[in-house]
Amino acid sequence: MTDLVVGIGLVLVIEGLIWALVPDLGARLLQAMAAVPQSTVRYCGWSCVGVGLLLVWLVRG
């Protein structure tokens, strides 16, 4: 459970850095994402999930 909380904390730090350091870039990224087809966004999301699980498995295994 501790690892889960640490993981969520790291995600918040990385996401927060974008909005704190370059908020204009964050807004442009959101606009660009709105133009991408939903199927592509979903594919990229599941790809990130897979890569993340692989990384966790490699590091923890």
C-alpha atoms as a printed R data frame, in Angstrom:
   type eleno elety resid chain resno       x      y       z
1  ATOM     1    CA   MET     A     1   0.000  0.000   0.000
2  ATOM     2    CA   THR     A     2   2.915  2.316   0.711
3  ATOM     3    CA   ASP     A     3   4.221  1.859  -2.832
4  ATOM     4    CA   LEU     A     4   0.820  2.807  -4.240
5  ATOM     5    CA   VAL     A     5   0.736  6.040  -2.255
6  ATOM     6    CA   VAL     A     6   4.306  6.854  -3.317
7  ATOM     7    CA   GLY     A     7   3.388  6.168  -6.968
8  ATOM     8    CA   ILE     A     8   0.359  8.442  -6.796
9  ATOM     9    CA   GLY     A     9   2.492 11.109  -5.141
10 ATOM    10    CA   LEU     A    10   5.078 10.931  -7.920
11 ATOM    11    CA   VAL     A    11   2.389 11.255 -10.579
12 ATOM    12    CA   LEU     A    12   1.040 14.348  -8.821
13 ATOM    13    CA   VAL     A    13   4.548 15.858  -8.619
14 ATOM    14    CA   ILE     A    14   5.216 15.315 -12.326
15 ATOM    15    CA   GLU     A    15   1.787 16.570 -13.383
16 ATOM    16    CA   GLY     A    16   2.041 19.530 -11.036
17 ATOM    17    CA   LEU     A    17   5.425 20.536 -12.427
18 ATOM    18    CA   ILE     A    18   3.942 21.003 -15.888
19 ATOM    19    CA   TRP     A    19   1.213 23.314 -14.594
20 ATOM    20    CA   ALA     A    20   3.546 25.164 -12.210
21 ATOM    21    CA   LEU     A    21   6.470 25.715 -14.582
22 ATOM    22    CA   VAL     A    22   4.839 26.014 -18.027
23 ATOM    23    CA   PRO     A    23   1.063 26.419 -17.710
24 ATOM    24    CA   ASP     A    24   0.812 27.599 -21.330
25 ATOM    25    CA   LEU     A    25   2.319 24.311 -22.506
26 ATOM    26    CA   GLY     A    26  -0.215 22.393 -20.428
27 ATOM    27    CA   ALA     A    27  -3.078 24.310 -22.038
28 ATOM    28    CA   ARG     A    28  -1.678 23.682 -25.536
29 ATOM    29    CA   LEU     A    29  -1.306 19.974 -24.764
30 ATOM    30    CA   LEU     A    30  -4.945 19.803 -23.680
31 ATOM    31    CA   GLN     A    31  -6.059 21.532 -26.877
32 ATOM    32    CA   ALA     A    32  -3.969 19.166 -28.995
33 ATOM    33    CA   MET     A    33  -5.371 16.157 -27.136
34 ATOM    34    CA   ALA     A    34  -8.938 17.285 -27.884
35 ATOM    35    CA   ALA     A    35  -8.175 17.034 -31.612
36 ATOM    36    CA   VAL     A    36  -6.898 13.437 -31.385
37 ATOM    37    CA   PRO     A    37  -9.408 10.647 -32.103
38 ATOM    38    CA   GLN     A    38 -10.688  8.913 -28.964
39 ATOM    39    CA   SER     A    39  -9.499  5.513 -30.183
40 ATOM    40    CA   THR     A    40  -5.929  6.819 -30.470
41 ATOM    41    CA   VAL     A    41  -6.077  8.336 -26.988
42 ATOM    42    CA   ARG     A    42  -7.403  5.048 -25.605
43 ATOM    43    CA   TYR     A    43  -4.659  3.055 -27.378
44 ATOM    44    CA   CYS     A    44  -1.964  5.366 -26.001
45 ATOM    45    CA   GLY     A    45  -3.467  5.153 -22.532
46 ATOM    46    CA   TRP     A    46  -3.472  1.342 -22.523
47 ATOM    47    CA   SER     A    47   0.065  1.342 -23.929
48 ATOM    48    CA   CYS     A    48   1.193  3.510 -21.016
49 ATOM    49    CA   VAL     A    49  -0.537  1.172 -18.582
50 ATOM    50    CA   GLY     A    50   1.287 -1.788 -20.121
51 ATOM    51    CA   VAL     A    51   4.694 -0.099 -20.072
52 ATOM    52    CA   GLY     A    52   4.115  1.050 -16.497
53 ATOM    53    CA   LEU     A    53   3.184 -2.444 -15.349
54 ATOM    54    CA   LEU     A    54   6.230 -3.851 -17.113
55 ATOM    55    CA   LEU     A    55   8.503 -1.338 -15.394
56 ATOM    56    CA   VAL     A    56   7.017 -2.082 -11.983
57 ATOM    57    CA   TRP     A    57   7.341 -5.819 -12.603
58 ATOM    58    CA   LEU     A    58  10.994 -5.470 -13.678
59 ATOM    59    CA   VAL     A    59  11.950 -3.271 -10.734
60 ATOM    60    CA   ARG     A    60  10.009 -5.184  -8.079
61 ATOM    61    CA   GLY     A    61  10.643 -8.682  -9.480
